[in-house]
Amino acid sequence: MGPPEKSLTESEIDALYGLEPALDEKPTASDSSATPEFVVVTCPYCGEPFETSADSSAGMCSYVEDCQVCCQPIEMELRVDDEGRFLELVTRRGDA
């Protein structure tokens, strides 16, 4: 029986087989502030409430999303604080 084999590190294995290093995608404290919020909004056309995702990772923005009930276009304005945390989602009619 020979000597015990040395364990290779991840970087040694990558080099041995010509592999690219794996990306370590561990969430950081700053990432946690940019996780999508699920918000209940009320359609300005039909008045029905529905849930939508508000992703603050891109900062403040405006976009159009169709009502999940009546399919009318709703202008969504996502507001975030100076650190990128979700504040509110403002909705208004797309034809106003």
C-alpha beads as a LAMMPS data file, in Angstrom:
LAMMPS data file: protein, C-alpha beads

96 atoms
95 bonds

1 atom types
1 bond types

-500.0 500.0 xlo xhi
-500.0 500.0 ylo yhi
-500.0 500.0 zlo zhi

Masses

1 110.0

Atoms # bond

1 1 1 0.000 0.000 0.000
2 1 1 1.431 3.386 -1.019
3 1 1 1.322 6.748 0.690
4 1 1 -2.078 8.482 0.885
5 1 1 -2.864 10.639 -2.138
6 1 1 -2.858 14.382 -1.733
7 1 1 -6.256 16.058 -2.155
8 1 1 -6.299 18.627 -4.929
9 1 1 -7.747 22.096 -4.474
10 1 1 -10.473 23.350 -6.786
11 1 1 -8.008 25.604 -8.636
12 1 1 -5.563 22.689 -9.094
13 1 1 -8.349 20.518 -10.537
14 1 1 -9.379 23.348 -12.881
15 1 1 -5.770 23.731 -14.072
16 1 1 -5.294 19.967 -14.446
17 1 1 -8.332 19.585 -16.725
18 1 1 -8.196 23.009 -18.408
19 1 1 -11.456 24.176 -16.814
20 1 1 -12.629 27.700 -16.211
21 1 1 -13.019 28.509 -12.512
22 1 1 -16.574 28.213 -11.213
23 1 1 -18.293 31.449 -10.271
24 1 1 -19.179 31.637 -6.620
25 1 1 -22.622 33.261 -6.575
26 1 1 -23.172 33.781 -2.883
27 1 1 -25.594 36.620 -2.133
28 1 1 -24.094 39.646 -0.471
29 1 1 -25.758 42.093 1.892
30 1 1 -26.197 44.596 -0.950
31 1 1 -27.871 41.937 -3.131
32 1 1 -30.528 41.261 -0.507
33 1 1 -31.852 44.816 -0.853
34 1 1 -32.467 44.254 -4.568
35 1 1 -34.557 41.114 -4.356
36 1 1 -37.922 41.346 -6.093
37 1 1 -40.829 42.497 -3.968
38 1 1 -44.287 41.111 -4.629
39 1 1 -46.775 43.947 -4.482
40 1 1 -50.564 43.956 -4.721
41 1 1 -51.693 46.737 -7.045
42 1 1 -55.171 47.805 -8.066
43 1 1 -55.888 48.173 -11.770
44 1 1 -56.809 51.798 -12.590
45 1 1 -59.212 50.511 -15.296
46 1 1 -61.219 47.651 -13.786
47 1 1 -60.428 48.204 -10.097
48 1 1 -59.388 44.589 -9.522
49 1 1 -56.340 43.918 -7.334
50 1 1 -53.557 41.640 -8.577
51 1 1 -50.038 40.739 -7.489
52 1 1 -46.994 41.793 -9.493
53 1 1 -43.236 41.652 -9.037
54 1 1 -41.299 44.885 -8.423
55 1 1 -37.594 44.291 -9.058
56 1 1 -35.547 47.153 -7.630
57 1 1 -32.181 45.812 -8.869
58 1 1 -32.155 48.310 -11.778
59 1 1 -33.084 51.271 -9.589
60 1 1 -35.931 53.670 -10.251
61 1 1 -37.705 52.973 -13.519
62 1 1 -41.007 53.176 -15.371
63 1 1 -42.521 50.420 -17.471
64 1 1 -45.847 49.207 -18.844
65 1 1 -47.489 46.021 -17.602
66 1 1 -50.870 44.691 -18.683
67 1 1 -53.556 44.134 -16.055
68 1 1 -53.830 40.418 -15.314
69 1 1 -57.629 40.735 -15.191
70 1 1 -58.728 43.108 -17.997
71 1 1 -55.480 43.243 -20.068
72 1 1 -55.346 47.055 -20.188
73 1 1 -51.874 48.690 -20.173
74 1 1 -50.847 50.075 -16.777
75 1 1 -47.918 52.451 -16.376
76 1 1 -45.820 51.285 -13.430
77 1 1 -43.332 53.615 -11.760
78 1 1 -40.941 51.826 -9.416
79 1 1 -39.476 54.064 -6.704
80 1 1 -36.430 53.100 -4.645
81 1 1 -34.386 54.854 -1.950
82 1 1 -30.762 56.024 -2.308
83 1 1 -29.518 52.531 -1.427
84 1 1 -31.699 50.807 -4.032
85 1 1 -34.306 49.444 -1.603
86 1 1 -37.913 49.242 -2.731
87 1 1 -40.120 52.143 -1.599
88 1 1 -43.293 51.966 -3.666
89 1 1 -44.841 51.033 -6.983
90 1 1 -47.052 53.779 -8.405
91 1 1 -49.642 52.819 -11.026
92 1 1 -51.636 54.921 -13.501
93 1 1 -53.655 54.398 -16.625
94 1 1 -51.635 54.013 -19.798
95 1 1 -54.039 56.204 -21.772
96 1 1 -54.025 59.172 -19.387

Bonds

1 1 1 2
2 1 2 3
3 1 3 4
4 1 4 5
5 1 5 6
6 1 6 7
7 1 7 8
8 1 8 9
9 1 9 10
10 1 10 11
11 1 11 12
12 1 12 13
13 1 13 14
14 1 14 15
15 1 15 16
16 1 16 17
17 1 17 18
18 1 18 19
19 1 19 20
20 1 20 21
21 1 21 22
22 1 22 23
23 1 23 24
24 1 24 25
25 1 25 26
26 1 26 27
27 1 27 28
28 1 28 29
29 1 29 30
30 1 30 31
31 1 31 32
32 1 32 33
33 1 33 34
34 1 34 35
35 1 35 36
36 1 36 37
37 1 37 38
38 1 38 39
39 1 39 40
40 1 40 41
41 1 41 42
42 1 42 43
43 1 43 44
44 1 44 45
45 1 45 46
46 1 46 47
47 1 47 48
48 1 48 49
49 1 49 50
50 1 50 51
51 1 51 52
52 1 52 53
53 1 53 54
54 1 54 55
55 1 55 56
56 1 56 57
57 1 57 58
58 1 58 59
59 1 59 60
60 1 60 61
61 1 61 62
62 1 62 63
63 1 63 64
64 1 64 65
65 1 65 66
66 1 66 67
67 1 67 68
68 1 68 69
69 1 69 70
70 1 70 71
71 1 71 72
72 1 72 73
73 1 73 74
74 1 74 75
75 1 75 76
76 1 76 77
77 1 77 78
78 1 78 79
79 1 79 80
80 1 80 81
81 1 81 82
82 1 82 83
83 1 83 84
84 1 84 85
85 1 85 86
86 1 86 87
87 1 87 88
88 1 88 89
89 1 89 90
90 1 90 91
91 1 91 92
92 1 92 93
93 1 93 94
94 1 94 95
95 1 95 96
